[in-house]
């Protein structure tokens, strides 16, 4: 049951991003005085479903205010009962400058990362600027989110943990979002994959699909299964999302389907050490700054 808001003392310093289409706002602020550390808070409307209409809209203690009436047409402001959640808030506290940059609106630029640019610009930059993967280790060591695990294959070489992504509300199947985190350490991203990882990748694909079909009844024909490049977190993981859901980062400039990756490695073990990988960097990213310093951009 709900308890008094953890955001009671929260003061907004700045709006980082507003996305009215997806009904999402991201802000940075503080819980106390100026000396306090920053917190990034993402607030999003939960998807509306039958339960919401039946239980919140039609609830005994729901209230409405008519805002228009014309013939058979009318609109109403709806005040759902206070116990009914209609928003989800994600909090990052304390947030680093890198988190604030990640969740801010910025000008976007395309980078075509050749293997040479990877070695000379990307790698040196990521070596010193990366997000902590403590949360990943917590999951792998069952210190957090253990009760949410959907499936685990404990093999240290080919195994993984499949669990709900932080972005999913865990009820709306049309926006299903799971993430498979591999047990193997030291594979930072897709760039590092070779044919040696094929058993791992095929295992994640097959067992991930099977587990989702078994637990949620969603067939693999309804799943997008992909890597992000660049990922934010440098421990290999695979995204599983419902095909109906336009998850952030499921577009062709960030998502690489697991099937394609497997195919490419089947064709050539060193595919990803030769391939130019195209992606977007944003003005406040350290990667953007590194490419700019390397005079990569022509403008
Ligand atoms: P990414 O491509 O490395 O990062 O994917 P990005 O998409 O956030 O830029 C990491 C995935 O892990 C994302 O889909 C996140 O929503 C998800 N994720 C991040 N964190 C910190 C957590 C967490 O603590 N728990 C869970 N379950 N998922 C997380």
Boltz pocket constraint, residues with backbone or C-beta under 6 A from the ligand:
constraints:
  - pocket:
      binder: B
      contacts: [[A, 135], [A, 145], [A, 163], [A, 164], [A, 165], [A, 166], [A, 167], [A, 179], [A, 228], [A, 230], [A, 231], [A, 232], [A, 233], [A, 234], [A, 237], [A, 239], [A, 248], [A, 249]]
      max_distance: 6.0
